[in-house]
Amino acid sequence: MKIGKYELKAIQTGMFGLDGGAMFGVVPKPLWQKYNPSDEQNRITLGARTLLLDAGKRKILIDTGLGDNWDEKFKQIYKIEQPDKPIITALKKENLSAYDITDVILTHLHFDHTGGSTSYVEGKWIPTFQNATYYIQRKHFEWAIKPVEKDRASFIQNRFFPLQEAGVLKLLEEDEFDNEIELIVLNGHTFSQQMIKISDSSKTLVYCGDLLPTSTHIPLPYVMGYDLQPLVTIEEKKKLYSNALNENWYLFFEHDPKVVAATITDTNKGFILKDVFTELPIDRR
């Protein structure tokens, strides 16, 4: 898929598992398990999918997956299934190395979104992409370094704090990245998550982050138990859908194990998937 000057490529780095009840909040298990079967520990399978925006010399990565160097207990808890150096291995399939990445836009700093941002090398955590500038909203970074009990376990500081120490983390207070990329600030899941909208005159794709972690989360009440402000999440979904319906936007799912992107439609029973893609569609222009 091409939007503006960018060629878009979905990058799957691995799979992991989280509690199905936590992923769907108040929605009863008989409803969500139809499409998200759980294991004996009630965990559903999730993807760790990132997005590459390639404009030739400039190559932008959105989120970095789980990363590696987790201890065995952590890997068992979260059912992590991925190769060594997952984001680097995935980029190699695109004939790219870590040194080719010029920019990394992080939606937020939970470990499953920024785990691959740093690497443990010779006893020290360093930026994985040493030629890149990393971008995060300032208010979110300030929250991440002083989280509360509800979300403290989601922030693993060695996966993002070394970026600031190395001077490669840019703290944003704005919503425009360039002519094709807009950063939409959200506050339902966590404070100042940034959702990424990539658009030109004919096409728009929105990297939904944890506003819509999977395609199953399209119905408005399907909100994660992890969200700090679930009612805000619902309002943010309504606002996204209003634009997505009118302009047939592609919604990109970071955690869906199979569905990469989809468009939506509205019925008398609510919002549902319209066109579903297990890989990004070929450019139709």
DOLO-204824 format. One record per residue: x, y, z of N, C-alpha, C in turn; residue number from 1; residue in one letter. Coordinates in steps of 0.05 Angstrom, whole numbers, always signed. Layout:
N
     nxx     nyy     nzz    caxx    cayy    cazz     cxx     cyy     czz  pos  code
       X       Y       Z       X       Y       Z       X       Y       Z  NUM     A
...
//
This chain:
285
     nxx     nyy     nzz    caxx    cayy    cazz     cxx     cyy     czz  pos  code
     +17     -24      +0      +0      +0      +0     +18     +25      +0    1     M
     +10     +44     -17     +25     +69     -18      +7     +92     -11    2     K
     +16    +109      +8      +1    +133     +15     +21    +156     +14    3     I
     +15    +176      -4     +34    +198      -7     +61    +188     -16    4     G
     +82    +197      -2    +109    +188      -9    +117    +162      +5    5     K
     +99    +151     +21    +106    +127     +37     +95    +101     +26    6     Y
    +112     +81     +25    +104     +54     +20    +100     +41     +47    7     E
     +76     +30     +52     +69     +19     +79     +72     -11     +78    8     L
     +86     -22     +99     +90     -51    +101     +84     -59    +130    9     K
     +66     -78    +134     +61     -89    +160     +84    -108    +168   10     A
     +94    -105    +192    +116    -120    +202    +107    -136    +227   11     I
    +104    -162    +224     +96    -179    +246    +121    -189    +261   12     Q
    +124    -182    +286    +148    -189    +301    +145    -214    +318   13     T
    +121    -222    +325    +117    -246    +342     +89    -247    +353   14     G
     +84    -265    +371     +58    -268    +384     +61    -270    +414   15     M
     +40    -263    +428     +40    -265    +457     +12    -269    +467   16     F
      +8    -272    +493     -19    -277    +503     -25    -259    +527   17     G
     -50    -250    +528     -60    -235    +551     -87    -246    +559   18     L
     -95    -241    +584    -120    -251    +595    -143    -240    +578   19     D
    -160    -258    +569    -183    -250    +552    -202    -232    +567   20     G
    -207    -237    +592    -225    -219    +607    -214    -191    +609   21     G
    -188    -188    +613    -175    -162    +614    -177    -148    +587   22     A
    -175    -163    +566    -175    -152    +539    -203    -142    +531   23     M
    -224    -153    +543    -251    -145    +534    -268    -134    +557   24     F
    -256    -129    +580    -270    -115    +601    -296    -128    +609   25     G
    -319    -113    +607    -344    -122    +617    -359    -141    +597   26     V
    -347    -145    +574    -360    -162    +554    -358    -191    +563   27     V
    -380    -206    +564    -380    -234    +574    -363    -252    +556   28     P
    -350    -272    +568    -333    -290    +554    -346    -304    +531   29     K
    -372    -313    +533    -384    -327    +511    -385    -310    +485   30     P
    -384    -284    +488    -384    -266    +464    -356    -264    +452   31     L
    -335    -258    +469    -309    -253    +457    -294    -278    +449   32     W
    -301    -301    +462    -285    -325    +457    -293    -338    +430   33     Q
    -315    -329    +418    -322    -339    +391    -299    -334    +371   34     K
    -287    -311    +374    -266    -303    +355    -238    -302    +368   35     Y
    -238    -306    +394    -213    -304    +408    -211    -327    +428   36     N
    -207    -352    +419    -207    -375    +437    -184    -372    +458   37     P
    -190    -379    +482    -170    -376    +504    -158    -403    +511   38     S
    -134    -402    +523    -121    -426    +532    -130    -433    +560   39     D
    -116    -452    +573    -124    -462    +599    -120    -440    +621   40     E
    -104    -420    +614    -100    -398    +633    -116    -373    +625   41     Q
    -135    -376    +608    -153    -355    +598    -140    -334    +581   42     N
    -116    -341    +570    -102    -322    +553    -110    -325    +524   43     R
    -114    -302    +511    -119    -303    +482     -94    -296    +467   44     I
     -92    -305    +442     -68    -300    +426     -69    -272    +413   45     T
     -48    -258    +416     -46    -231    +405     -21    -228    +387   46     L
     -22    -211    +368      +1    -205    +351     +17    -182    +362   47     G
     +42    -180    +354     +58    -156    +360     +67    -144    +333   48     A
     +48    -131    +320     +51    -121    +293     +59     -91    +293   49     R
     +80     -85    +278     +88     -57    +275     +83     -49    +246   50     T
     +88     -24    +240     +84     -14    +213    +108      +2    +204   51     L
    +118      -5    +180    +140      +9    +167    +130     +28    +146   52     L
    +139     +53    +148    +133     +73    +127    +159     +79    +113   53     L
    +161     +72     +88    +186     +74     +72    +183     +95     +51   54     D
    +200    +116     +54    +200    +138     +34    +228    +140     +22   55     A
    +241    +118     +19    +268    +118      +8    +289    +123     +30   56     G
    +300    +147     +30    +320    +153     +51    +308    +153     +79   57     K
    +283    +162     +80    +270    +163    +106    +253    +137    +110   58     R
    +258    +124    +132    +244     +99    +139    +234    +101    +168   59     K
    +208    +101    +171    +195    +106    +197    +183     +80    +207   60     I
    +188     +73    +231    +176     +50    +244    +156     +59    +265   61     L
    +132     +48    +265    +112     +55    +285    +110     +32    +305   62     I
    +118     +37    +329    +121     +17    +351    +142      -4    +344   63     D
    +150     -18    +365    +174     -36    +361    +169     -64    +372   64     T
    +144     -71    +379    +139     -98    +388    +149    -102    +417   65     G
    +150    -128    +424    +157    -136    +452    +187    -134    +457   66     L
    +204    -136    +436    +232    -138    +442    +239    -165    +454   67     G
    +265    -168    +462    +273    -193    +473    +288    -188    +500   68     D
    +303    -209    +508    +318    -208    +533    +300    -207    +558   69     N
    +276    -220    +555    +259    -224    +578    +266    -250    +593   70     W
    +262    -250    +619    +269    -275    +633    +247    -296    +628   71     D
    +253    -321    +636    +235    -343    +629    +207    -340    +643   72     E
    +207    -330    +667    +181    -326    +681    +164    -306    +665   73     K
    +175    -284    +656    +160    -264    +641    +150    -276    +615   74     F
    +167    -291    +601    +159    -303    +576    +136    -323    +580   75     K
    +136    -338    +602    +115    -357    +607     +89    -343    +614   76     Q
     +91    -322    +631     +67    -308    +639     +52    -297    +614   77     I
     +68    -285    +596     +56    -272    +572     +57    -289    +547   78     Y
     +64    -315    +550     +63    -334    +528     +76    -322    +503   79     K
    +100    -312    +506    +114    -299    +485    +125    -320    +465   80     I
    +119    -317    +440    +128    -334    +419    +139    -317    +396   81     E
    +165    -316    +394    +178    -299    +374    +207    -307    +371   82     Q
    +220    -300    +349    +248    -306    +345    +266    -289    +362   83     P
    +292    -295    +364    +311    -277    +377    +312    -251    +361   84     D
    +316    -229    +376    +317    -203    +363    +294    -199    +344   85     K
    +269    -200    +354    +246    -202    +336    +243    -180    +316   86     P
    +246    -155    +325    +242    -133    +306    +264    -132    +285   87     I
    +289    -139    +293    +311    -140    +274    +307    -162    +254   88     I
    +298    -186    +264    +293    -209    +246    +271    -202    +226   89     T
    +250    -189    +235    +228    -182    +218    +237    -162    +196   90     A
    +254    -143    +204    +263    -123    +184    +282    -135    +164   91     L
    +297    -156    +172    +314    -169    +153    +299    -181    +130   92     K
    +274    -190    +135    +257    -201    +114    +251    -179     +93   93     K
    +253    -154    +101    +249    -132     +83    +275    -120     +72   94     E
    +297    -136     +77    +324    -128     +69    +333    -102     +82   95     N
    +325     -99    +107    +332     -75    +122    +347     -83    +148   96     L
    +363     -65    +158    +377     -69    +183    +367     -47    +203   97     S
    +376     -50    +227    +368     -29    +247    +379      -2    +239   98     A
    +401      -1    +226    +414     +24    +218    +399     +39    +196   99     Y
    +381     +25    +183    +365     +38    +161    +342     +55    +172  100     D
    +333     +49    +196    +310     +63    +208    +318     +91    +216  101     I
    +304    +111    +206    +311    +139    +213    +293    +151    +235  102     T
    +269    +140    +238    +250    +150    +257    +234    +128    +270  103     D
    +227    +130    +295    +210    +111    +309    +188    +127    +323  104     V
    +163    +124    +314    +140    +136    +328    +128    +116    +347  105     I
    +128    +122    +372    +117    +104    +392     +89    +113    +400  106     L
     +69     +95    +398     +42    +103    +406     +41    +109    +436  107     T
     +53     +91    +452     +56     +95    +480     +77     +76    +491  108     H
     +82     +77    +516    +106     +64    +527    +101     +38    +542  109     L
     +78     +25    +538     +74      -1    +549     +93     -21    +536  110     H
    +102     -41    +551    +124     -58    +542    +118     -72    +516  111     F
     +93     -78    +509     +87     -92    +485     +86     -74    +460  112     D
     +91     -48    +465     +92     -29    +443    +120     -17    +440  113     H
    +136     -17    +461    +162      -5    +460    +184     -24    +468  114     T
    +178     -50    +472    +198     -68    +482    +222     -71    +464  115     G
    +218     -68    +437    +240     -70    +419    +255     -44    +414  116     G
    +248     -23    +429    +261      +3    +425    +290      +3    +435  117     S
    +296     -14    +455    +323     -15    +466    +333     -44    +464  118     T
    +359     -47    +465    +372     -73    +465    +393     -74    +486  119     S
    +397     -98    +497    +417    -102    +519    +443    -111    +506  120     Y
    +463     -93    +507    +488     -98    +493    +511     -93    +513  121     V
    +527    -114    +517    +551    -112    +534    +544    -100    +561  122     E
    +522    -110    +573    +515    -102    +600    +501     -75    +602  123     G
    +491     -65    +580    +479     -38    +581    +456     -37    +561  124     K
    +434     -23    +569    +411     -19    +551    +417      +5    +533  125     W
    +415      +1    +507    +420     +23    +488    +397     +24    +467  126     I
    +394     +46    +453    +374     +46    +431    +379     +25    +410  127     P
    +358     +11    +402    +361     -10    +382    +368      +3    +355  128     T
    +355     +26    +349    +358     +39    +323    +375     +64    +328  129     F
    +401     +60    +325    +420     +81    +333    +421    +105    +315  130     Q
    +410    +103    +291    +409    +126    +273    +382    +140    +273  131     N
    +364    +131    +291    +336    +141    +291    +331    +161    +314  132     A
    +312    +179    +308    +300    +195    +329    +273    +181    +337  133     T
    +269    +179    +363    +244    +167    +373    +225    +189    +382  134     Y
    +199    +185    +378    +179    +206    +384    +157    +195    +402  135     Y
    +151    +211    +423    +129    +204    +442    +118    +230    +452  136     I
     +92    +230    +460     +81    +254    +471     +93    +259    +499  137     Q
     +99    +284    +504    +112    +292    +529     +96    +284    +553  138     R
     +69    +289    +552     +52    +282    +575     +52    +252    +580  139     K
     +53    +237    +559     +54    +208    +564     +80    +199    +576  140     H
    +102    +210    +567    +128    +203    +579    +128    +210    +609  141     F
    +118    +233    +616    +117    +242    +644    +100    +223    +660  142     E
     +78    +212    +648     +62    +192    +662     +77    +166    +665  143     W
     +91    +158    +644    +104    +132    +644    +126    +130    +665  144     A
    +139    +152    +672    +161    +150    +691    +150    +152    +720  145     I
    +124    +159    +723    +111    +160    +749     +83    +148    +747  146     K
     +80    +123    +739     +54    +111    +736     +41    +105    +763  147     P
     +15     +97    +762      +1     +90    +786      -1     +60    +788  148     V
     -12     +50    +810     -13     +21    +815     -27      +6    +793  149     E
     -48     +17    +781     -64      +3    +761     -47      -4    +736  150     K
     -29     +13    +728     -14      +9    +703     +16      +7    +706  151     D
     +26      +6    +730     +55      +6    +735     +68     -18    +721  152     R
     +55     -41    +721     +68     -65    +710     +71     -63    +680  153     A
     +56     -45    +667     +58     -43    +638     +82     -27    +628  154     S
     +94     -12    +647    +117      +5    +639    +143      -8    +650  155     F
    +159     -17    +631    +185     -28    +638    +206      -8    +630  156     I
    +218      +6    +650    +232     +30    +644    +258     +26    +627  157     Q
    +270      +2    +629    +294      -2    +612    +287      -5    +582  158     N
    +261      -5    +576    +252      -7    +548    +247     +21    +536  159     R
    +249     +42    +552    +246     +68    +540    +263     +90    +553  160     F
    +269     +88    +579    +285    +109    +592    +313    +112    +580  161     F
    +326     +91    +571    +352     +94    +558    +351    +112    +533  162     P
    +328    +114    +520    +325    +131    +497    +330    +160    +504  163     L
    +318    +168    +527    +323    +196    +536    +352    +200    +545  164     Q
    +363    +180    +558    +390    +182    +567    +410    +185    +543  165     E
    +403    +172    +521    +420    +174    +497    +414    +199    +481  166     A
    +394    +214    +488    +388    +239    +474    +374    +235    +447  167     G
    +361    +211    +444    +347    +206    +418    +317    +207    +420  168     V
    +306    +213    +444    +277    +214    +448    +268    +242    +447  169     L
    +250    +247    +427    +238    +274    +424    +210    +274    +437  170     K
    +206    +292    +456    +181    +294    +470    +163    +315    +456  171     L
    +140    +306    +446    +123    +322    +429    +101    +336    +445  172     L
     +93    +359    +436     +70    +373    +446     +53    +383    +422  173     E
     +53    +367    +401     +40    +374    +376     +27    +350    +363  174     E
     +11    +355    +342      -2    +333    +329      +5    +328    +300  175     D
     +22    +346    +288     +30    +342    +260     +59    +333    +259  176     E
     +63    +311    +244     +90    +300    +240    +101    +309    +214  177     F
     +86    +305    +192     +93    +316    +166     +68    +318    +150  178     D
     +70    +323    +124     +46    +328    +107     +27    +304    +106  179     N
     +38    +280    +108     +22    +256    +107     +15    +243    +134  180     E
     +29    +252    +155     +26    +238    +181     +16    +258    +202  181     I
      -7    +250    +214     -18    +266    +236     -19    +248    +261  182     E
     -12    +260    +284     -12    +245    +309     -37    +254    +325  183     L
     -54    +235    +331     -80    +240    +344     -77    +232    +373  184     I
     -79    +250    +392     -74    +245    +420    -100    +234    +433  185     V
     -97    +211    +447    -119    +198    +460    -113    +195    +490  186     L
    -135    +193    +506    -131    +192    +535    -147    +170    +549  187     N
    -160    +152    +533    -176    +131    +546    -159    +108    +556  188     G
    -143     +96    +539    -127     +73    +547    -106     +81    +567  189     H
     -91    +101    +560     -71    +113    +577     -69    +143    +570  190     T
     -56    +159    +586     -56    +187    +581     -37    +194    +558  191     F
     -47    +209    +538     -32    +218    +515     -19    +196    +499  192     S
     -34    +174    +494     -27    +156    +473     -29    +171    +447  193     Q
     -12    +165    +427     -16    +178    +401     -23    +157    +380  194     Q
     -46    +161    +367     -55    +145    +345     -44    +158    +319  195     M
     -36    +142    +300     -22    +154    +277     -40    +152    +252  196     I
     -45    +174    +240     -62    +176    +216     -43    +182    +192  197     K
     -43    +165    +172     -27    +169    +148     -46    +173    +125  198     I
     -45    +196    +111     -65    +201     +91     -54    +218     +68  199     S
     -67    +215     +45     -62    +233     +22     -89    +240     +11  200     D
     -90    +250     -14    -116    +259     -25    -136    +237     -31  201     S
    -127    +212     -31    -145    +190     -38    -147    +168     -18  202     S
    -130    +167      +2    -129    +143     +19    -120    +151     +47  203     K
    -131    +138     +67    -123    +142     +95    -121    +115    +109  204     T
    -100    +112    +124     -97     +89    +142     -91    +100    +170  205     L
    -105     +89    +190    -100     +97    +218     -89     +73    +234  206     V
     -65     +78    +245     -52     +58    +263     -65     +63    +290  207     Y
     -82     +44    +298    -100     +49    +321     -88     +45    +348  208     C
     -64     +32    +349     -52     +27    +375     -72     +12    +393  209     G
     -74     +20    +418     -91      +6    +437    -119     +19    +440  210     D
    -126     +37    +421    -154     +45    +420    -170     +21    +409  211     L
    -160      +8    +388    -172     -16    +376    -149     -36    +373  212     L
    -143     -51    +394    -121     -70    +393    -126     -93    +373  213     P
    -151    -101    +369    -157    -122    +350    -182    -115    +335  214     T
    -187    -130    +313    -212    -125    +298    -237    -132    +314  215     S
    -234    -149    +334    -257    -157    +351    -266    -133    +368  216     T
    -249    -113    +372    -256     -91    +390    -272     -69    +376  217     H
    -282     -74    +351    -297     -53    +337    -323     -45    +352  218     I
    -340     -63    +362    -364     -54    +376    -357     -35    +399  219     P
    -373     -15    +403    -366      +6    +422    -362      -4    +451  220     L
    -378     -23    +461    -374     -32    +488    -349     -49    +493  221     P
    -337     -58    +471    -314     -76    +474    -289     -59    +480  222     Y
    -285     -55    +506    -264     -37    +516    -247     -53    +536  223     V
    -221     -50    +535    -204     -66    +553    -206     -58    +582  224     M
    -203     -78    +599    -202     -73    +628    -176     -58    +635  225     G
    -156     -58    +618    -131     -43    +623    -135     -13    +621  226     Y
    -156      -4    +607    -159     +24    +601    -163     +41    +627  227     D
    -149     +63    +629    -151     +80    +652    -178     +95    +653  228     L
    -188    +102    +629    -213    +117    +628    -231    +104    +606  229     Q
    -244     +82    +612    -259     +68    +592    -281     +84    +579  230     P
    -294    +102    +593    -315    +118    +581    -303    +137    +560  231     L
    -279    +147    +566    -265    +164    +546    -258    +147    +522  232     V
    -250    +123    +525    -244    +105    +503    -268    +103    +484  233     T
    -292     +99    +495    -316     +96    +479    -321    +122    +463  234     I
    -317    +145    +475    -321    +170    +460    -300    +173    +438  235     E
    -276    +164    +444    -254    +166    +424    -260    +147    +400  236     E
    -272    +124    +406    -279    +106    +384    -301    +118    +367  237     K
    -321    +131    +380    -343    +143    +365    -332    +165    +346  238     K
    -313    +181    +356    -302    +202    +339    -286    +190    +316  239     K
    -271    +169    +321    -256    +156    +299    -275    +145    +278  240     L
    -296    +132    +287    -315    +119    +269    -329    +139    +251  241     Y
    -336    +162    +262    -350    +182    +246    -334    +189    +221  242     S
    -308    +193    +224    -291    +200    +201    -285    +175    +184  243     N
    -280    +153    +197    -273    +128    +183    -295    +119    +164  244     A
    -320    +122    +173    -343    +114    +157    -346    +132    +132  245     L
    -344    +158    +137    -349    +177    +115    -327    +176     +93  246     N
    -303    +169    +101    -281    +169     +82    -268    +142     +77  247     E
    -281    +121     +87    -273     +93     +82    -244     +89     +90  248     N
    -237     +98    +114    -209     +94    +124    -203     +65    +129  249     W
    -178     +58    +126    -167     +32    +135    -159     +35    +164  250     Y
    -168     +16    +181    -160     +16    +209    -140      -7    +212  251     L
    -116      -1    +222     -94     -20    +225     -93     -30    +254  252     F
     -92     -57    +257     -94     -69    +283     -67     -80    +291  253     F
     -56     -70    +313     -30     -78    +322     -29    -105    +335  254     E
     -51    -113    +348     -50    -138    +364     -68    -160    +353  255     H
     -82    -156    +331     -98    -178    +320     -80    -199    +309  256     D
     -84    -224    +317     -66    -246    +308     -67    -251    +278  257     P
     -89    -244    +265     -93    -250    +236    -100    -226    +219  258     K
    -118    -209    +229    -127    -187    +213    -108    -163    +216  259     V
     -98    -154    +193     -79    -132    +193     -94    -105    +193  260     V
    -115    -103    +176    -130     -79    +173    -158     -85    +164  261     A
    -176     -64    +167    -203     -68    +158    -216     -41    +154  262     A
    -238     -40    +139    -256     -17    +139    -281     -25    +155  263     T
    -297      -5    +161    -321     -11    +178    -346      +0    +165  264     I
    -368     -10    +175    -394      +1    +167    -412      +2    +191  265     T
    -434     +17    +189    -453     +20    +211    -479      +6    +203  266     D
    -489     -10    +222    -515     -24    +217    -534     -16    +240  267     T
    -558     -26    +238    -577     -20    +260    -570     -34    +286  268     N
    -549     -52    +285    -539     -65    +309    -512     -54    +318  269     K
    -503     -33    +305    -478     -21    +312    -456     -23    +291  270     G
    -432     -17    +298    -410     -17    +279    -399     -45    +276  271     F
    -393     -52    +251    -382     -79    +245    -360     -76    +224  272     I
    -345     -97    +220    -325     -98    +199    -338     -98    +172  273     L
    -326     -85    +153    -335     -85    +125    -316    -101    +108  274     K
    -294     -90    +100    -273    -104     +85    -251    -111    +104  275     D
    -243    -136    +103    -222    -147    +122    -198    -155    +106  276     V
    -174    -148    +116    -149    -153    +102    -130    -168    +121  277     F
    -120    -190    +111     -99    -205    +127     -71    -196    +118  278     T
     -69    -179     +98     -45    -164     +92     -54    -138     +79  279     E
     -36    -118     +79     -44     -92     +69     -52     -95     +39  280     L
     -74     -82     +31     -83     -85      +3     -63     -72     -16  281     P
     -63     -83     -40     -46     -72     -62     -57     -45     -70  282     I
     -39     -26     -76     -47      +0     -84     -65      -1    -109  283     D
     -88     +13    -108    -107     +11    -129    -105     +34    -149  284     R
     -86     +52    -145     -84     +75    -163     -69     +67    -188  285     R
//
